[in-house]
């Protein structure tokens, strides 16, 4: 059976320079350039991912992102205002009954925004697919943002209510909803299988979560003497449930990542396109964990080093061109005036923001995209020849809702 492998052809140095340049322009334009920065970064990443040697192509523009963002801001202003007014009215009514109802009404206002976040993510995905081509054929996605929003909200509450037990059901149902509405040219993607295939990878996560929670609950029940008039700490209570529970809960992060990686492998293997084109994706959990850990460590230290270099340069320039002697410079450092403190605070924020984003691209996103893309395989690629072009999808908000709600979008 013929198989198309995927290569990644991007150079980390070129990405670093691009991220540094676009990040600096974004800062000096007070964020306006970020639409152009996002566009340039997507084009770079898309052109670096090459299934079968043919690179992906990103055709989105910065102007349509800016227009979509402004439109989303206007619409969201009306929606969020209505939600806030409704929340205030309900809160006032609940306050007349009892304080618990009042706090519940106040807490419910942010939850009303949750469906909007899922709505924005669907719209952003639809826009990105509509602006992605491979071998000259466009991807696409049919409308369905509100359907995805209420399903995602419902499954999220079910997952939380069951202590994570229904996480596989949420993963499968939402992925099927997205996949069955995705197209490549005139060929539709389909998601097969069932959520039962995902419960196996979830078991370590559930064991650590429930086990850790149970041990901490047991420790709390034995460490506090509730029989006294005033609850007091029991000094004879064993401490091992506390440490064991904390250790198990700390492992839940690792096993949550393992589940995410394993579920992606399973779901990709159960997808097909058109008349039988199949896929495999083989990301390795150990490699993903290493990228997370080492990427963020390098980002942290590289950001700190760059920050110190820049500040050292600034003070050197002040010393040389400010006509200050050593004692004046020492006094300026030990007792800086208020205007200098404000300037340094602003520069610190801007530089940390800039360098953190640049090094995150170089040390985290770059190796993550490289590793995942290089594990993609396309089976029966000869069937790709029968796929025809689809009509352009221009009725999108260019991911504006995701930008306005900071709901996440690729790069």
N, C-alpha and C positions, 0 to 999 in steps of 0.2 A: 504494500500500500504506500503510495506516494505521500510524503510529509513535507510541508513547508516549515523550515526553521525561521526563527526571528533573530536578527542581529541588532545590536545597539551601536550606533556610529558616532555618538556625541563625545566631544572632548571636554574634560572637566575644566581645564584652563579657560577655554572659550566661554563656557557657561559662567565661570566666576567673573570674568570681565563684563559679560553682558548683564549679570545680576547687579554688579557694582555700579555700572553706568546707569541702568534703568532705576535702581534704587536711589541713587543720588538725585536723579532728575525728579523722581517722585517726591523726595523730601523738599527740594527747593521750589517745587510748584505746589506745595501744600497738599499733596495727594492727587492732584488732577492728572498727573502723568501716569498714574497706576493703571489706567485702562490701556495705554500704549505699552506699558511694561508687561502687563499680563499677556497682551497679544504677541509681543516679541518672544517672551519665554515659551508660550505654547507653540509657536512656530518652530522654535529651536528643538523642543522636546519631540514634537510630532515628526519632524524631519529626521530625528535620530533613531526613531523606532522603525525598523525595516523588516516587516514580515516577508519572507521569500526574497529579500533583497530590495523590495520596492518600498520606499519610505512613505509614511503617512503624510498628509498635507492638511494644514490648518488654514482655512480661508476667512476666518472672522476678522473684523476690523475694529479698531479702537473707537471710532466714531459711533458705531452702532452700540457698543458697550456703554459709552457715555450717555447716549440718548436713552437706552434702556434703563440705565441707573436713575436718571432724572425722572423718567416716567414712573418707575417703581417707587421713588421717594414720594411723589405726589399722591399716588394711590394708597401707599402705606400710611401716609399722614392721615387720610380720612379714616382708614380702617382702624388704625391704632387709637385715634381719637375716640371713635365709637366704642371700642373695647374698653378704654379707660373710663369713659362716662358711664357705661353699663356697669363696670366694676365698682365705681364710686356709688352708684345708685343701689346696687345690691349690698354693698358694705354698710351703707347708712341704714338700710332696712334691717340687715342682720344685727347691727349694733343695738337696735331697739329690743331685740330678743335676748341675746346673751353675747358675752365677749368671745366665746369659742366660735360661734357662727360668724362673728365679725372677722376674726383672724382667718377663718377658712375662706371667706369671700375675698379677702385681700390676697391670699395665696393663690386663689384661682385665676386672678388676672393674668399673671405670666403664663399659666398653662393654656390660656386662650390663644396665645401667640404660637404655641407649638405646632398646630396644623399649618400655619403660615410658613414656618421653617421648612417643613416637609414639602409643601407646595413649591417653595423657592428652589429646593434641591432638584425636584423633578424638572422644573422649567430650565434650570441651569444645565442639567444633563441633556435635555432635549436640544438646547441651543448648541452645546459643544458637539453633539453628534451631527447636527445639521451643517456644521461648519468643518466637518472632518471628511476627507476623501482618502481613498486608497485605490491605486491602479486606475485613477480617473473616475471612480464610482463614489457617489456620496452616501454617507450614512444618514439615517433619519429616525424619527420617533413620533408616534402618533400622539395626539392630545390625551391627557388623562391625569393632570396634575392634582385636581381635587380628589379624584378617586384614590390616588396614591396617598394624599395627605391624611384622609380619614382612616385608611387602612393602617398606615404607619403609626398614627396616634393610638388606634385601638390595640394593635399588637404590642406597642411599647408598654401600655398600661397592663396588658395581660402578662407580659414578661416580668415586669416589676412586681405585680401582685403574686406571681408564682415563684418568686425568688430566683428568677433566671431559668426556670425549668422549661418555659416555652420559647426560649431564645431561638432554637432551631426552627420552630414554626414561623416565627417572625422573619427570620433570615430567608427561609425558602419562599414563603408567600410573597414577600416584597420583591425578591429577586425574580420570581416568575412574572409578577406584574410588570416589572421593568423590561425583562427580556422579551416577553411576548409582544411588546409594543415597539420593539427596536427592529430596524430594517437596514439592510445593506443593498442599495439599489432597489430592485423589485423583489428581493428575497428577504423573507422574514426570519428572524431568530426565534427559536422555541426552547423553552426550559422544560425538561422532562424530570422524572424521578419524584421523590417525596421527601418530606421533612424527616422521616425516620432515618434517612441516611446520615443525618447530621447529629443525631443524639449521641453516638459513640464518641466523637471528638469533644463533646461538651462535658462528658462525665468527670474528667479531672477538675474542671472548673467548678462544677456543682459540688463535688466532694469537698474541695477546699473552702468554698463559700459557706456551705451549710455546716461543715465541720468546724470551721473557725468561728462562725456565728454562734454555734451551739456551745463551744468551749468558753467563749467570752460571756455568754448568758449564764452558764454554770458558775463561772468565777464570780460574776456580779451577785448571783443568788447566795453563794456561800461566803463571800467577803463582806456582805452587809448583813447585819443582824436586824431584821425587821420585827423581831418579837419585842424589842424594847420600846419604850414610849417614844423616844427619839431614835431613829435609825442610826446605828453606829457601825464603824469598821470592825470586823472580826479579825484580830491579829493572828489567829490560828488557822486562817483559811489558807489552803495550799496555793502557791503562786504558779505552779506549772500550767494550769489551764489558761492563764493570761498569756504567758509566753508562747505556748503551743497555738493558741487561737490567733495571736498576732502573726505568727510564722505562717500559718495556713492562709490567712487573709492576704498576706503579702504575696503568696504564690498565685492568688487568683488573677493578678495582672499578667503573669507569665502564661497561665493556661487560657486566659481570655484571648491573648494574642495567638496562641496555638490554635484555638478554635477558629478564629478569624481566617488564619492561613489555610487550615484544613478544609473549612467550609468553602473557600474560594476554589480549591483544587477539585472538590467533589462537584460543585455546581457547574464549573466550566466544563468538566468532563461529561456532564449531562445536558449540555446545550448542543443544538445543531442549527445549521443555516440552510435555508432553501431545501434542495432535494437530497440532503444527506451530508453536507460538509460538517465535520466534527472538529473538536478542539481539545487540547490538553494544556494545562498550565501547571508548572511544577515548582512554585516558590518553596523554599526550605525555611522552616520555622527558626532553626538555629541561625541561619544567615539573616533573617529579618530581625531577630532579637539583637544580633550583633550590630546591625545597621542602626537600630534605635539607640542602643547604649553608646556605642562608639561615636555615632554621628552627633548626638547631643553633647557628649563630653568634649569632642573636638570643637563644636560650635561655641560652647561656653568658654573654653580657654582661648580659642582664637579671637573671639570677640573681646575678651578682656585684654589680650595682648595688643590688638589693634587700637583699642581705646587708650591704653597707656602710651603707645607710640604717638598717636595724634596729639594727646595732651602734652606730652613731652615736647613735641614740635611747636605747639602753640606757646608754651612758656619760653622756649628757646628764642622764638621770634620776638616775644615781648621783651626779653632781656636784651637782645641785640639791637632791635630797632626802637625800643622804648627808652634807650639811654639810661638804664638802671644799673647801679652797682650791686654787688653781692648782698650788702645789708638791706638795701631797698627791696631787692627781689625776695629776700627771706622774710621781710616784714609783710610784703604783699601776699605771700603764701600763708603765713601764720595768722594774719588779721585781714582777710580780704574784705573790701567794701561790699555793701549790699548789692549794688548793681553788677559787680563782678560775680557774686554768688548766683544771682538770677541768670546771668549769661552762661555760667558754667553748668547750671542745672539744665538749661535748655539744650546746650551743646551735648551734654551727657545723654539726655534722652534721645536726641536725633542720631548721635553716633552709635549708641547701643542698638537702636532700632535698625539702622542701616546695616551695620556689620552682622547683627544676628540674622537678618533675612538673607544676606549674601552668603554667609557661611552655612546657613541651613540649606540653601540650594545646593551648595557644593558638597557638603558632608552628609546630608540626609536624603533629600529628594533625589539627587542625581544617582547615588548607588541603589536607592530603592527602585526607581524606574528602570535602571539598567538591569538589575537582577530579575525583576518580574517580567520585563519584556523579553529577556533572553531565554526564559523558560516556556514561552508560548509556542505551541505547535499547531499547525492547521493540517488536518487529514483530508484526503480526497480533494486536493486543490484543483484537479482537472475540471471539477464542477463549477469553478468560478467563471469559466468562459461563457456559461449560459446566463449569467446575471447581467441585467441591463440597467442603464441609468435611471434614477428616480427624479421627479420634479424637485426643484429647489424649495426649501421650506423657509419662507421669509417672515412668517407670522410668529415671531418669537420676541421676547423682551431682552434678548442678548445676555441672559443671566443677571439682569438688573436687580431682581428681587433677592437673589442670593448675595449680591454685593451689598445691597441696602441692609439686609438682615445679618450679614456676616455669617451666612449659613454654609459657607464652604463651596468652593468650586476648584476645578483642577488648576493648580499653579496660580 
